[in-house]
Amino acid sequence: VVRRSAKFHAHDEQNSANVGDVVRIVETRPLSKTKHWKLVEVVEAAR
């Protein structure tokens, strides 16, 4: 498990993540010009 803070363009189908949330993402096929990641789950919601 690698933990780091970075900004990625990730696809969120259910629109469940908010600014400041800690999320788990997985690499996927290119979904757009900049999106190559998909949201798996919201690990910790922002306060």
Buried (B, 14 or more C-beta within 10 A) or exposed (E): EEEEEEEEEBEBEEEEBEEEEEBEBEEEEEEEEEBBBBBEEBEEEEE
